[in-house]
Amino acid sequence: MSSALRKPWPRPLRRGQAMVEYVTIAAAFLGFTVLSWPYLVQMIDALGKYFSSLYYIIQSPLP
């Protein structure tokens, strides 16, 4: 029997699995961002104050 007459092996049906995983991960990132937004703003403000005070201490004329 020639290779042109043989039928290919049946493939398992996995339709939509990658899309479901993509949507799940995207929804998790979006949900985390929305729920933690106020906390992230406070953390960024605190980091800015920390670096401002650090540079103030470094540039201080006192030893």
Long-range contacts (C-beta under 8 A, 24 or more apart in sequence): none
